[in-house]
């Protein structure tokens, strides 16, 4: 039987050897902690504290601003310095709660599970997840309690765990699967408790044989869970491609995974679900990969949310020589280049990538040579070259007719383009413009 995969995709330099064999290290922050009120899709959270208030680790400091929103909790003890706009990894300023870290790490009392999982109601489980402020930690930051509340619970056939980690350089999920597989499996069991007709799939690329072996051992006596081995290819972990590879079901831009009978979760999200339900702990930390050829000692860190990027870079030994030409929040394919390291780690922060040279900036785009490479690798099965031309000419109706909204902004087309055209950026900007106009 061949490895599970999808049509299209690329094989970029992985860069994972820098950190894949580096065990997770716990890092305790020293500086001020910054908690943006928008760390998720949906309405910003509303502050529950004011300047001068003392807070404890685990204390809810902002409540969800609506159903599609998420609570935010302090991750250290200290005093609220201010609530003001602060720079985010997205390049914009976001209203944030700033806490002066007192270094004591005093915490509220967490209440562990009082009865077996099998005796907990659906409302109790989702309530614990919602109270913990959990969101998807692999990308968009969709509130998890919303994802776990589809219209038809009985129509969900698969809970798919994204263990592919196809983005180059990132190894945080890989280390989590190696070091804390029990939490991953128990988190999946919690979700399966909510969907009686569903089976669980932990999908892992075949460049992670140790993780596959460990997870198969941990799930060997759990009939509802299986571990699938996927072909190593980017973007194997993208939601639509992951669903197709494991179920042969298609999801387009007008659908949610639930419309295809699937729910997809990130590795860190499942660990957060486990800690919320079993231990009563809110989402306070995550694993972050600090890596790149500009870093002295690339490492995987377990970090408290709100910690500054620069603190983690310093913990990894700082830079080799001069300041790197490019620093990216996330991976090189779908991450965002940042203009300052004076920004906080948030729920969706997976990596800090520091590169000595900015290879993209040195590439001068030229005219399309009609080679068709972008079409061959596009996992969305569209024509990126044609879409970019329509976008540049402002022909939005034709852009939509040519399935421009099906682009998942993975970057494959830009990566393979011999003319170095900024295909992904052009298409992505147009998609955002169309979506914004639809909302109006």
C-alpha positions as CSV (number, residue, x, y, z in Angstrom):
1,X,0.0,0.0,0.0
2,X,1.4,3.4,-1.0
3,X,1.8,6.3,1.4
4,X,-1.2,8.6,1.8
5,X,-0.9,11.9,0.0
6,X,-2.5,14.4,-2.4
7,X,-1.9,15.7,-5.9
8,X,0.7,18.5,-6.2
9,X,3.0,19.8,-3.6
10,X,6.7,20.3,-3.3
11,X,9.8,19.1,-1.4
12,X,11.6,22.1,0.0
13,X,14.7,21.9,2.1
14,X,13.5,20.6,5.5
15,X,16.0,22.2,7.9
16,X,14.6,20.0,10.7
17,X,18.0,18.5,11.5
18,X,18.8,21.7,13.5
19,X,16.3,20.9,16.2
20,X,14.7,17.5,15.7
21,X,17.0,15.8,18.2
22,X,16.8,18.7,20.7
23,X,14.6,17.7,23.7
24,X,12.1,20.2,24.9
25,X,13.5,22.7,27.4
26,X,11.4,24.7,29.8
27,X,12.0,28.4,29.6
28,X,10.7,30.8,32.4
29,X,10.4,34.4,31.3
30,X,12.1,37.3,33.0
31,X,10.6,40.4,31.3
32,X,7.2,41.9,31.0
33,X,4.4,39.7,29.6
34,X,2.2,40.9,26.8
35,X,-1.2,39.4,26.2
36,X,-2.9,40.6,22.9
37,X,-6.7,40.5,23.2
38,X,-6.9,39.1,19.6
39,X,-5.1,35.7,19.6
40,X,-7.8,33.9,17.7
41,X,-10.4,34.2,14.9
42,X,-13.5,36.0,16.0
43,X,-14.2,38.9,18.4
44,X,-11.3,40.2,20.6
45,X,-11.4,39.2,24.2
46,X,-12.6,41.8,26.8
47,X,-10.3,42.8,29.6
48,X,-11.3,41.8,33.2
49,X,-8.4,43.6,34.8
50,X,-7.1,47.2,35.0
51,X,-3.9,49.0,35.5
52,X,-2.5,48.3,39.0
53,X,-4.3,45.0,39.5
54,X,-2.2,42.0,40.8
55,X,-2.8,38.8,38.8
56,X,-1.8,35.2,39.3
57,X,-0.7,32.6,36.8
58,X,-3.8,30.8,35.5
59,X,-6.1,33.7,36.3
60,X,-8.6,34.8,33.6
61,X,-7.6,38.3,32.6
62,X,-9.8,38.7,29.5
63,X,-13.1,37.0,28.6
64,X,-14.4,36.0,25.2
65,X,-16.1,38.8,23.3
66,X,-18.6,36.4,21.8
67,X,-19.3,32.8,21.0
68,X,-16.5,32.8,18.3
69,X,-13.8,34.2,20.7
70,X,-11.6,32.9,23.5
71,X,-10.7,33.7,27.1
72,X,-7.1,34.8,27.9
73,X,-5.3,33.9,31.1
74,X,-2.2,35.3,32.8
75,X,0.7,33.0,32.6
76,X,2.8,34.6,35.4
77,X,2.1,36.4,38.6
78,X,2.6,40.2,38.7
79,X,1.0,43.6,38.3
80,X,-0.9,45.0,35.3
81,X,1.2,47.8,34.0
82,X,-1.2,49.0,31.3
83,X,-3.7,48.0,28.6
84,X,-2.5,49.5,25.3
85,X,-1.8,48.7,21.6
86,X,1.3,46.6,21.1
87,X,3.0,45.2,18.0
88,X,1.9,41.7,16.9
89,X,3.6,39.1,14.6
90,X,1.1,40.1,12.0
91,X,2.7,43.6,11.8
92,X,-0.3,45.5,13.2
93,X,-0.8,46.8,16.7
94,X,-3.3,44.9,18.9
95,X,-4.8,46.1,22.1
96,X,-2.9,44.1,24.8
97,X,-2.7,43.6,28.5
98,X,0.9,44.1,29.8
99,X,1.8,42.4,33.1
100,X,5.0,43.2,35.0
101,X,6.4,39.8,35.8
102,X,7.3,39.5,39.5
103,X,9.3,36.2,39.0
104,X,7.4,34.4,41.8
105,X,5.1,32.5,39.4
106,X,2.3,32.3,42.0
107,X,-0.6,30.4,40.6
108,X,-4.3,30.0,41.1
109,X,-5.5,26.6,42.3
110,X,-6.3,24.2,39.5
111,X,-9.0,21.6,40.0
112,X,-8.4,18.1,38.5
113,X,-11.1,16.0,37.0
114,X,-13.5,14.8,39.6
115,X,-15.1,11.9,37.7
116,X,-14.1,9.5,34.9
117,X,-14.2,10.8,31.4
118,X,-16.9,8.4,30.4
119,X,-19.3,9.9,33.0
120,X,-18.7,13.5,31.8
121,X,-21.4,15.1,29.7
122,X,-20.8,16.7,26.4
123,X,-21.6,20.1,28.0
124,X,-19.0,19.5,30.8
125,X,-16.2,18.6,28.4
126,X,-16.8,21.5,26.0
127,X,-17.3,23.8,29.0
128,X,-13.9,22.9,30.3
129,X,-12.3,23.5,26.9
130,X,-14.0,26.8,26.5
131,X,-13.1,28.0,30.0
132,X,-9.5,27.1,29.2
133,X,-9.4,29.5,26.3
134,X,-8.2,26.8,23.8
135,X,-7.9,27.7,20.1
136,X,-6.3,25.9,17.2
137,X,-2.6,26.1,17.8
138,X,-1.5,25.1,14.3
139,X,-2.5,28.1,12.3
140,X,-5.6,30.3,12.2
141,X,-6.5,30.1,15.9
142,X,-10.1,29.0,15.5
143,X,-11.7,28.7,19.0
144,X,-11.8,24.9,19.8
145,X,-15.1,24.9,21.6
146,X,-16.7,26.2,18.4
147,X,-15.0,23.6,16.2
148,X,-16.3,20.9,18.6
149,X,-19.9,22.1,18.3
150,X,-20.9,21.3,14.7
151,X,-24.6,21.4,13.7
152,X,-24.8,17.6,13.3
153,X,-22.6,15.7,15.9
154,X,-23.7,12.3,14.5
155,X,-22.4,13.3,11.0
156,X,-18.8,13.5,12.1
157,X,-16.9,10.3,11.0
158,X,-13.3,11.3,11.6
159,X,-11.2,13.2,14.1
160,X,-7.9,13.8,12.3
161,X,-4.8,14.8,14.3
162,X,-2.4,16.8,12.2
163,X,1.0,15.3,13.1
164,X,2.5,15.9,9.7
165,X,4.4,19.1,10.6
166,X,5.2,19.6,6.9
167,X,6.4,23.2,7.3
168,X,10.3,23.3,7.0
169,X,12.4,23.9,10.1
170,X,9.5,23.3,12.6
171,X,10.0,20.4,15.1
172,X,7.8,21.4,18.0
173,X,5.0,18.9,17.2
174,X,7.6,16.2,16.6
175,X,9.2,16.6,20.0
176,X,5.8,16.7,21.6
177,X,4.9,13.4,20.0
178,X,8.1,11.8,21.1
179,X,8.1,13.2,24.7
180,X,4.4,13.4,25.6
181,X,2.6,10.9,23.4
182,X,0.2,10.0,26.3
183,X,-1.2,13.5,26.4
184,X,-1.7,13.5,22.7
185,X,-3.6,10.2,22.8
186,X,-5.7,11.2,25.9
187,X,-6.6,14.5,24.2
188,X,-7.8,12.6,21.2
189,X,-9.8,10.2,23.4
190,X,-11.5,13.3,25.0
191,X,-12.6,14.6,21.6
192,X,-13.8,11.1,20.5
193,X,-16.0,11.0,23.6
194,X,-17.9,14.0,22.1
195,X,-18.5,12.2,18.7
196,X,-19.8,8.6,19.2
197,X,-19.7,7.8,15.5
198,X,-16.2,9.0,14.8
199,X,-12.9,7.2,14.7
200,X,-9.6,8.9,15.4
201,X,-6.7,9.2,12.9
202,X,-3.2,10.5,13.9
203,X,-1.6,11.4,10.6
204,X,2.2,11.6,10.6
205,X,4.6,12.0,7.7
206,X,7.0,9.2,7.0
207,X,10.1,11.3,7.9
208,X,9.1,10.9,11.5
209,X,9.5,7.1,12.0
210,X,10.2,7.3,15.8
211,X,7.0,9.3,16.4
212,X,5.0,6.8,14.3
213,X,6.3,3.9,16.2
214,X,5.7,5.5,19.6
215,X,2.1,6.5,18.7
216,X,1.3,3.1,17.3
217,X,2.5,1.5,20.6
218,X,0.4,3.9,22.6
219,X,-2.8,3.3,20.6
220,X,-2.4,-0.4,19.9
221,X,-5.2,-1.3,22.4
222,X,-7.5,1.6,21.4
223,X,-9.9,0.3,18.6
224,X,-11.2,3.8,17.7
225,X,-7.7,5.2,17.0
226,X,-5.2,4.4,14.3
227,X,-2.0,6.0,13.1
228,X,-1.7,6.7,9.4
229,X,1.7,7.2,7.7
230,X,1.7,9.9,5.0
231,X,4.2,10.8,2.3
232,X,6.6,13.5,3.3
233,X,5.6,16.5,1.1
234,X,4.6,20.1,1.6
235,X,1.8,21.1,2.3
236,X,0.7,17.6,3.6
237,X,-0.5,19.2,6.8
238,X,-2.8,21.8,5.2
239,X,-6.4,21.0,6.3
240,X,-7.9,20.3,2.9
241,X,-4.9,18.1,1.8
242,X,-4.8,16.3,5.2
243,X,-8.5,15.4,4.9
244,X,-8.1,14.2,1.3
245,X,-5.0,12.2,2.0
246,X,-6.7,10.3,4.9
247,X,-10.3,10.1,3.8
248,X,-10.4,10.9,0.0
249,X,-13.0,13.5,0.8
250,X,-12.8,17.0,-0.8
251,X,-13.3,20.2,1.1
252,X,-13.5,23.5,-0.9
253,X,-13.5,27.2,0.2
254,X,-17.2,27.2,0.8
255,X,-17.1,24.3,3.2
256,X,-15.9,23.5,6.7
257,X,-14.2,20.2,7.5
258,X,-17.3,19.3,9.4
259,X,-19.3,19.4,6.1
260,X,-17.1,16.5,5.0
261,X,-17.6,14.6,8.3
262,X,-14.2,15.6,9.6
263,X,-12.7,17.6,12.4
264,X,-9.0,18.4,12.4
265,X,-6.8,19.2,15.4
266,X,-3.2,20.2,15.9
267,X,-0.9,18.2,18.2
268,X,-0.5,21.1,20.8
269,X,-4.3,21.7,20.7
270,X,-4.9,18.1,21.8
271,X,-2.4,18.4,24.7
272,X,-4.2,21.6,25.8
273,X,-7.5,19.8,25.7
274,X,-6.1,17.0,27.9
275,X,-4.7,19.5,30.4
276,X,-8.0,21.4,30.5
277,X,-10.2,18.4,31.1
278,X,-8.0,16.2,33.3
279,X,-6.0,18.9,35.1
280,X,-8.2,21.9,35.0
281,X,-5.4,24.0,33.5
282,X,-6.2,26.9,31.1
283,X,-4.1,27.3,27.9
284,X,-0.9,28.9,29.3
285,X,2.0,27.5,27.3
286,X,3.1,25.9,24.1
287,X,6.1,24.4,22.4
288,X,8.1,26.8,20.2
289,X,11.0,26.0,17.9
290,X,13.7,28.7,17.8
291,X,15.8,27.9,14.8
292,X,17.5,29.0,11.6
293,X,21.1,29.4,10.4
294,X,21.5,32.7,12.3
295,X,20.8,31.1,15.7
296,X,23.7,30.0,17.9
297,X,21.9,27.1,19.6
298,X,18.6,26.2,17.8
299,X,16.2,24.7,20.4
300,X,12.6,23.6,21.2
301,X,11.2,25.4,24.2
302,X,8.2,25.0,26.4
303,X,7.2,28.6,26.8
304,X,4.6,30.6,28.7
305,X,2.3,32.6,26.4
306,X,3.1,36.3,26.5
307,X,6.9,35.8,26.5
308,X,8.8,38.2,24.2
309,X,10.4,36.8,21.0
310,X,13.7,38.5,21.9
311,X,13.9,36.6,25.3
312,X,13.6,33.3,23.5
313,X,16.2,34.3,20.9
314,X,18.6,35.2,23.7
315,X,17.9,31.9,25.5
316,X,19.0,30.1,22.3
317,X,22.3,31.9,22.4
318,X,21.3,34.9,20.3
319,X,22.6,35.5,16.8
320,X,25.7,34.3,15.0
321,X,27.6,37.5,14.2
322,X,25.4,40.3,12.8
323,X,21.7,40.6,13.1
324,X,19.9,38.3,10.6
325,X,18.5,39.7,7.4
326,X,15.1,38.0,7.9
327,X,13.2,36.8,11.0
328,X,10.0,34.9,10.5
329,X,7.2,34.2,13.0
330,X,6.4,30.6,12.0
331,X,7.9,28.6,9.1
332,X,9.5,29.8,5.8
333,X,6.5,28.8,3.7
334,X,3.5,30.2,5.5
335,X,5.1,32.2,8.3
336,X,5.2,36.0,8.4
337,X,8.4,38.1,8.3
338,X,8.5,40.5,11.3
339,X,10.0,43.9,11.6
340,X,10.8,43.7,15.3
341,X,11.4,41.0,17.9
342,X,9.6,43.2,20.5
343,X,6.5,41.1,20.1
344,X,4.9,38.4,22.3
345,X,4.4,34.7,21.8
346,X,0.7,34.0,21.4
347,X,-1.5,30.8,21.2
348,X,-0.7,30.3,17.5
349,X,3.1,30.9,17.7
350,X,4.9,27.8,16.6
351,X,8.4,29.0,15.7
352,X,10.9,31.8,15.4
353,X,13.0,31.4,12.3
354,X,16.1,33.5,12.0
355,X,17.9,33.5,8.6
356,X,21.3,35.1,7.9
357,X,20.3,36.0,4.3
358,X,17.0,37.1,2.8
359,X,17.0,34.9,-0.3
360,X,13.6,36.1,-1.4
361,X,14.5,39.8,-1.3
362,X,17.5,39.2,-3.6
363,X,15.3,37.7,-6.3
364,X,14.1,40.1,-9.0
365,X,10.7,39.0,-10.6
366,X,10.5,38.7,-14.3
367,X,7.8,37.9,-16.9
368,X,6.0,34.6,-16.8
369,X,7.6,32.1,-19.2
370,X,4.5,29.9,-19.3
371,X,6.3,26.8,-18.0
372,X,3.3,25.5,-16.0
373,X,5.3,24.5,-12.9
374,X,3.0,26.5,-10.7
375,X,0.0,24.6,-12.0
376,X,1.7,21.2,-11.5
377,X,2.5,21.8,-7.9
378,X,-0.7,23.6,-6.8
379,X,-2.6,21.5,-4.2
380,X,-5.7,23.6,-4.8
381,X,-5.7,22.5,-8.5
382,X,-5.9,26.1,-9.9
383,X,-3.8,28.1,-12.3
384,X,-1.7,30.5,-10.1
385,X,-0.1,32.3,-13.0
386,X,-3.5,33.2,-14.5
387,X,-5.0,34.1,-11.2
388,X,-2.1,36.5,-10.4
389,X,-2.6,38.2,-13.8
390,X,-6.3,38.7,-13.1
391,X,-5.5,40.0,-9.7
392,X,-3.0,42.5,-11.0
393,X,-5.5,43.8,-13.6
394,X,-8.3,44.1,-10.9
395,X,-10.5,41.6,-12.7
396,X,-12.1,40.3,-9.5
397,X,-15.1,38.6,-11.1
398,X,-12.9,36.6,-13.4
399,X,-10.6,35.8,-10.5
400,X,-13.5,34.2,-8.6
401,X,-14.8,32.4,-11.7
402,X,-11.3,30.9,-12.2
403,X,-11.5,29.5,-8.6
404,X,-9.2,32.0,-7.1
405,X,-10.8,31.6,-3.7
406,X,-9.7,27.9,-3.7
407,X,-6.0,29.0,-3.1
408,X,-4.8,27.9,0.3
409,X,-1.9,30.4,0.2
410,X,0.7,27.6,0.8
411,X,3.4,29.2,-1.3
412,X,4.2,26.3,-3.5
413,X,3.7,28.3,-6.7
414,X,6.1,31.1,-5.7
415,X,8.6,28.5,-4.5
416,X,8.9,26.7,-7.9
417,X,8.4,29.8,-10.2
418,X,11.7,30.2,-12.2
419,X,10.6,33.8,-13.0
420,X,10.5,34.5,-9.2
421,X,7.0,36.0,-9.5
422,X,5.2,36.9,-6.3
423,X,2.3,34.6,-7.1
424,X,1.2,33.7,-3.6
425,X,1.4,37.2,-2.2
426,X,-0.6,38.6,-5.1
427,X,-3.3,36.0,-5.0
428,X,-3.5,36.1,-1.1
429,X,-4.0,39.9,-1.1
430,X,-6.8,39.7,-3.7
431,X,-8.5,36.9,-1.7
432,X,-8.4,39.0,1.4
433,X,-9.8,42.0,-0.5
434,X,-12.7,39.9,-1.8
435,X,-13.5,38.4,1.6
436,X,-13.5,41.8,3.2
437,X,-15.9,43.2,0.6
438,X,-18.2,40.2,1.1
439,X,-18.4,41.0,4.8
440,X,-19.4,44.6,4.1
